[in-house]
Amino acid sequence: MRYWRVPLDSKEIVVSRGIVVILEERCKGCGYCIAYCPRNVLELSPGYNVKGYHPPIVKKPDDCVNCHYCETICPDFAIYSLEIPPELSQQAVLPELPAEIPKYAVDGNNLNF
């Protein structure tokens, strides 16, 4: 869709980018994250998780705008997104996520990995 008006600061606005992380073992396959994603980043996986459900998978990782709708709507806290720093979001290659979810400890308001 083409707009006839453009904000004066449109070149200065930086759109937040994100990486979606899915905790497959927690997912019960409700599909809320898929239905409420404004950019259609997710889809149901053809495979099953340990519980026998189809967890979501990321089909369009470059389209995530880090809105956190998926993690807000998830009843099982099985999905979240991490913000990509603006200097990295301009690069074509996104940083790789670890195969396993890192263990962390909460120390006051800080997360220690």
N, CA, C and O of each residue as an XYZ file, in Angstrom:
452
protein
N       0.849     -1.171      0.000
C       0.000      0.000      0.000
C       0.891      1.229      0.000
O       1.868      1.295      0.746
N       0.570      2.162     -0.801
C       1.346      3.387     -0.916
C       0.610      4.529     -0.229
O      -0.575      4.757     -0.470
N       1.326      5.237      0.624
C       0.721      6.335      1.366
C       1.072      7.665      0.701
O       2.155      7.822      0.137
N       0.155      8.606      0.772
C       0.405      9.905      0.169
C       1.100     10.838      1.139
O       1.623     11.879      0.739
N       1.110     10.470      2.425
C       1.816     11.261      3.426
C       2.876     10.403      4.082
O       2.653      9.222      4.351
N       4.011     10.987      4.336
C       5.112     10.295      4.993
C       5.585     11.169      6.147
O       5.761     12.373      5.963
N       5.799     10.595      7.342
C       6.302     11.397      8.456
C       7.636     12.051      8.103
O       8.449     11.478      7.379
N       7.848     13.254      8.625
C       9.069     13.989      8.314
C      10.322     13.282      8.832
O      11.397     13.414      8.247
N      10.186     12.535      9.924
C      11.349     11.853     10.484
C      11.378     10.361     10.131
O      11.978      9.577     10.866
N      10.763      9.962      9.058
C      10.681      8.544      8.708
C      12.045      7.915      8.450
O      12.214      6.714      8.657
N      13.007      8.690      8.010
C      14.352      8.150      7.759
C      15.130      7.945      9.062
O      16.100      7.187      9.091
N      14.711      8.616     10.136
C      15.405      8.525     11.413
C      14.831      7.438     12.323
O      15.475      7.054     13.300
N      13.642      6.941     12.023
C      12.993      5.951     12.865
C      13.662      4.591     12.657
O      13.794      4.110     11.531
N      14.074      3.996     13.751
C      14.697      2.677     13.699
C      13.665      1.651     14.163
O      13.183      1.723     15.293
N      13.334      0.721     13.315
C      12.378     -0.319     13.655
C      13.110     -1.404     14.434
O      14.140     -1.915     13.996
N      12.570     -1.741     15.577
C      13.182     -2.770     16.409
C      13.118     -4.117     15.696
O      12.131     -4.431     15.031
N      14.169     -4.903     15.839
C      14.235     -6.240     15.251
C      14.368     -7.245     16.376
O      14.887     -6.919     17.444
N      13.908     -8.456     16.149
C      13.973     -9.447     17.202
C      14.276    -10.842     16.694
O      14.146    -11.143     15.508
N      14.683    -11.680     17.631
C      14.896    -13.097     17.388
C      13.907    -13.840     18.276
O      13.860    -13.609     19.485
N      13.128    -14.717     17.691
C      12.135    -15.480     18.439
C      12.782    -16.761     18.957
O      13.433    -17.494     18.213
N      12.587    -17.012     20.257
C      13.102    -18.226     20.892
C      11.901    -19.031     21.370
O      11.050    -18.513     22.094
N      11.830    -20.295     20.968
C      10.714    -21.161     21.314
C      11.217    -22.279     22.217
O      12.179    -22.969     21.880
N      10.570    -22.457     23.357
C      10.886    -23.544     24.280
C       9.929    -24.696     23.967
O       8.842    -24.786     24.537
N      10.341    -25.559     23.070
C       9.456    -26.597     22.536
C       8.898    -27.519     23.608
O       7.750    -27.950     23.506
N       9.683    -27.831     24.634
C       9.211    -28.771     25.651
C       8.081    -28.196     26.497
O       7.346    -28.956     27.127
N       7.924    -26.882     26.528
C       6.832    -26.253     27.279
C       5.561    -26.078     26.449
O       4.477    -25.939     27.016
N       5.670    -26.082     25.143
C       4.554    -25.727     24.256
C       3.477    -26.806     24.241
O       3.780    -27.999     24.204
N       2.204    -26.370     24.269
C       1.091    -27.304     24.140
C       0.365    -27.139     22.794
O      -0.700    -27.718     22.583
N       0.948    -26.350     21.899
C       0.418    -26.242     20.543
C      -0.900    -25.519     20.416
O      -1.688    -25.847     19.528
N      -1.172    -24.547     21.267
C      -2.462    -23.839     21.208
C      -2.587    -22.952     19.965
O      -3.689    -22.742     19.460
N      -1.460    -22.435     19.476
C      -1.474    -21.627     18.266
C      -1.754    -20.156     18.473
O      -1.882    -19.415     17.498
N      -1.854    -19.708     19.721
C      -2.109    -18.288     19.972
C      -0.994    -17.407     19.407
O      -1.259    -16.356     18.824
N       0.236    -17.836     19.581
C       1.362    -17.033     19.094
C       1.308    -16.887     17.576
O       1.655    -15.834     17.041
N       0.883    -17.915     16.896
C       0.780    -17.876     15.430
C      -0.362    -16.958     15.010
O      -0.211    -16.161     14.084
N      -1.492    -17.065     15.682
C      -2.671    -16.279     15.315
C      -2.495    -14.790     15.583
O      -3.000    -13.963     14.823
N      -1.780    -14.433     16.661
C      -1.675    -13.035     17.043
C      -0.400    -12.342     16.583
O      -0.216    -11.160     16.873
N       0.479    -13.031     15.883
C       1.697    -12.396     15.379
C       1.329    -11.420     14.262
O       0.774    -11.839     13.247
N       1.625    -10.132     14.424
C       1.225     -9.151     13.418
C       2.004     -9.267     12.108
O       1.557     -8.742     11.088
N       3.141     -9.931     12.110
C       3.962    -10.053     10.903
C       3.993    -11.468     10.334
O       4.747    -11.735      9.398
N       3.185    -12.380     10.881
C       3.118    -13.777     10.424
C       4.493    -14.426     10.376
O       4.876    -15.027      9.372
N       5.225    -14.299     11.468
C       6.573    -14.837     11.559
C       6.555    -16.342     11.867
O       7.492    -17.056     11.510
N       5.506    -16.818     12.518
C       5.461    -18.195     13.003
C       4.491    -19.064     12.209
O       3.558    -18.571     11.575
N       4.741    -20.386     12.263
C       3.811    -21.372     11.722
C       3.941    -22.643     12.545
O       4.918    -22.820     13.272
N       2.942    -23.541     12.431
C       3.007    -24.794     13.168
C       4.060    -25.711     12.577
O       4.209    -25.812     11.359
N       4.775    -26.367     13.446
C       5.802    -27.313     13.024
C       5.143    -28.614     12.570
O       4.137    -29.022     13.149
N       5.682    -29.266     11.559
C       5.141    -30.570     11.178
C       5.530    -31.660     12.181
O       4.900    -32.717     12.227
N       6.571    -31.401     12.985
C       7.018    -32.379     13.973
C       6.314    -32.215     15.303
O       5.533    -31.285     15.499
N       6.598    -33.122     16.205
C       5.986    -33.130     17.530
C       7.033    -32.835     18.596
O       8.222    -33.093     18.407
N       6.573    -32.289     19.721
C       7.471    -32.111     20.858
C       7.310    -33.304     21.798
O       6.634    -34.273     21.453
N       7.918    -33.248     22.969
C       7.890    -34.356     23.922
C       6.466    -34.660     24.389
O       6.131    -35.811     24.668
N       5.635    -33.629     24.471
C       4.256    -33.808     24.935
C       3.323    -34.315     23.831
O       2.180    -34.683     24.105
N       3.803    -34.334     22.596
C       2.977    -34.804     21.493
C       2.225    -33.705     20.767
O       1.285    -33.990     20.025
N       2.618    -32.453     20.965
C       1.976    -31.317     20.310
C       2.866    -30.780     19.195
O       4.065    -31.056     19.153
N       2.266    -30.016     18.302
C       3.017    -29.330     17.247
C       3.413    -27.949     17.755
O       2.557    -27.067     17.828
N       4.668    -27.728     18.107
C       5.078    -26.389     18.533
C       5.244    -25.479     17.316
O       5.350    -25.968     16.192
N       5.269    -24.167     17.527
C       5.510    -23.270     16.389
C       6.973    -23.300     15.967
O       7.857    -23.654     16.748
N       7.204    -22.926     14.728
C       8.557    -22.704     14.230
C       8.590    -21.331     13.577
O       7.551    -20.789     13.200
N       9.766    -20.784     13.449
C       9.933    -19.467     12.851
C      10.082    -19.649     11.345
O      11.044    -20.259     10.878
N       9.113    -19.112     10.580
C       9.194    -19.260      9.129
C       9.797    -18.035      8.446
O      10.372    -18.154      7.364
N       9.672    -16.855      9.065
C      10.232    -15.627      8.494
C      10.978    -14.848      9.578
O      10.445    -13.873     10.107
N      12.211    -15.265      9.920
C      12.918    -14.606     11.030
C      13.256    -13.148     10.772
O      13.388    -12.375     11.721
N      13.399    -12.756      9.521
C      13.754    -11.359      9.219
C      12.590    -10.397      9.421
O      12.800     -9.185      9.452
N      11.368    -10.908      9.560
C      10.199    -10.048      9.705
C       9.835     -9.723     11.150
O       8.945     -8.906     11.383
N      10.493    -10.333     12.116
C      10.160    -10.100     13.522
C      10.531     -8.670     13.920
O      11.659     -8.227     13.706
N       9.561     -7.957     14.504
C       9.778     -6.581     14.941
C       9.863     -6.476     16.467
O       9.795     -5.381     17.024
N      10.011     -7.621     17.135
C      10.208     -7.667     18.583
C       9.063     -6.994     19.343
O       9.300     -6.229     20.279
N       7.840     -7.278     18.944
C       6.674     -6.662     19.578
C       6.273     -7.363     20.875
O       5.530     -6.794     21.674
N       6.746     -8.574     21.092
C       6.482     -9.377     22.289
C       5.036     -9.848     22.394
O       4.624    -10.286     23.468
N       4.252     -9.777     21.325
C       2.881    -10.295     21.380
C       2.888    -11.794     21.644
O       2.058    -12.290     22.407
N       3.810    -12.518     21.027
C       3.844    -13.968     21.188
C       4.069    -14.358     22.651
O       3.399    -15.254     23.166
N       4.995    -13.699     23.307
C       5.262    -14.061     24.696
C       4.185    -13.551     25.635
O       3.971    -14.137     26.697
N       3.512    -12.489     25.277
C       2.427    -11.972     26.107
C       1.218    -12.893     26.064
O       0.553    -13.084     27.082
N       0.924    -13.463     24.908
C      -0.273    -14.276     24.723
C      -0.074    -15.736     25.106
O      -1.053    -16.452     25.316
N       1.168    -16.194     25.202
C       1.440    -17.615     25.456
C       1.057    -18.003     26.891
O       1.610    -17.454     27.844
N       0.120    -18.943     27.054
C      -0.274    -19.337     28.409
C       0.772    -20.193     29.118
O       0.716    -20.339     30.339
N       1.718    -20.759     28.383
C       2.716    -21.649     28.981
C       4.105    -21.043     29.062
O       5.050    -21.734     29.443
N       4.258    -19.772     28.715
C       5.558    -19.094     28.723
C       6.584    -19.882     27.904
O       7.734    -20.042     28.312
N       6.147    -20.367     26.750
C       6.992    -21.223     25.916
C       7.671    -20.469     24.781
O       8.345    -21.086     23.956
N       7.512    -19.168     24.719
C       8.089    -18.398     23.616
C       8.455    -17.007     24.113
O       7.760    -16.432     24.951
N       9.531    -16.485     23.599
C       9.911    -15.107     23.897
C      10.769    -14.588     22.761
O      11.232    -15.354     21.916
N      10.977    -13.283     22.748
C      11.816    -12.690     21.709
C      12.896    -11.837     22.350
O      12.699    -11.236     23.406
N      14.033    -11.801     21.688
C      15.165    -11.010     22.129
C      15.417     -9.908     21.119
O      15.335    -10.133     19.911
N      15.721     -8.727     21.606
C      15.977     -7.604     20.704
C      17.368     -7.713     20.091
O      18.350     -7.986     20.781
N      17.426     -7.496     18.803
C      18.703     -7.419     18.110
C      19.167     -5.966     18.198
O      18.409     -5.063     17.845
N      20.381     -5.723     18.657
C      20.856     -4.338     18.708
C      20.815     -3.692     17.325
O      21.056     -4.366     16.323
N      20.514     -2.394     17.259
C      20.386     -1.727     15.957
C      21.603     -1.885     15.054
O      21.455     -1.974     13.836
N      22.805     -1.921     15.630
C      23.994     -2.046     14.783
C      24.087     -3.435     14.154
O      24.685     -3.582     13.088
N      23.510     -4.456     14.789
C      23.514     -5.800     14.206
C      22.354     -6.032     13.254
O      22.456     -6.858     12.347
N      21.238     -5.306     13.448
C      20.068     -5.541     12.614
C      20.280     -5.083     11.175
O      19.530     -5.488     10.287
N      21.276     -4.254     10.931
C      21.562     -3.807      9.568
C      22.313     -4.868      8.777
O      22.342     -4.827      7.547
N      22.926     -5.824      9.487
C      23.666     -6.876      8.814
C      22.703     -7.910      8.250
O      21.611     -8.113      8.782
N      23.108     -8.549      7.189
C      22.263     -9.547      6.546
C      22.210    -10.843      7.349
O      21.204    -11.552      7.308
N      23.259    -11.155      8.064
C      23.326    -12.409      8.806
C      23.005    -12.137     10.263
O      23.632    -11.291     10.900
N      22.019    -12.865     10.791
C      21.654    -12.727     12.184
C      22.565    -13.604     13.034
O      23.036    -14.640     12.563
N      22.820    -13.208     14.277
C      23.655    -14.049     15.130
C      22.967    -15.382     15.400
O      21.743    -15.446     15.516
N      23.757    -16.440     15.500
C      23.225    -17.769     15.748
C      22.836    -17.914     17.208
O      23.528    -17.418     18.097
N      21.730    -18.593     17.449
C      21.316    -18.892     18.810
C      21.938    -20.208     19.233
O      22.187    -21.071     18.392
N      22.194    -20.378     20.527
C      22.737    -21.651     20.979
C      21.714    -22.767     20.790
O      20.507    -22.527     20.825
N      22.202    -23.980     20.590
C      21.304    -25.120     20.387
C      20.501    -25.395     21.650
O      19.332    -25.771     21.571
N      21.118    -25.212     22.815
C      20.419    -25.386     24.073
C      20.161    -24.025     24.703
O      20.901    -23.068     24.476
N      19.123    -23.959     25.480
C      18.793    -22.721     26.164
C      19.783    -22.535     27.303
O      19.977    -23.443     28.111
N      20.416    -21.358     27.374
C      21.419    -21.165     28.425
C      20.787    -21.170     29.810
O      19.672    -20.685     30.000
N      21.504    -21.717     30.758
C      21.069    -21.698     32.150
C      21.478    -20.353     32.735
O      22.554    -19.838     32.431
N      20.632    -19.797     33.561
C      20.944    -18.504     34.131
C      20.536    -18.468     35.598
O      19.740    -19.284     36.063
N      21.086    -17.527     36.294
C      20.750    -17.316     37.694
C      20.297    -15.877     37.855
O      20.849    -14.970     37.233
N      19.306    -15.674     38.679
C      18.798    -14.340     38.929
C      19.489    -13.788     40.159
O      19.439    -14.382     41.236
N      20.136    -12.640     39.985
C      20.841    -11.975     41.075
C      20.258    -10.570     41.179
O      20.703     -9.656     40.486
N      19.273    -10.404     42.038
C      18.574     -9.114     42.120
C      17.797     -8.899     40.845
O      16.926     -9.703     40.513
N      18.088     -7.830     40.117
C      17.446     -7.548     38.842
C      18.289     -7.959     37.662
O      17.922     -7.685     36.520
N      19.421     -8.615     37.908
C      20.343     -8.972     36.827
C      20.260    -10.467     36.537
O      20.082    -11.282     37.442
N      20.390    -10.808     35.267
C      20.465    -12.200     34.860
C      21.921    -12.527     34.605
O      22.590    -11.826     33.846
N      22.411    -13.563     35.220
C      23.786    -13.999     35.015
C      23.784    -15.287     34.215
O      23.242    -16.297     34.664
N      24.380    -15.260     33.044
C      24.432    -16.449     32.204
C      25.697    -17.220     32.452
O      25.918    -18.260     31.830
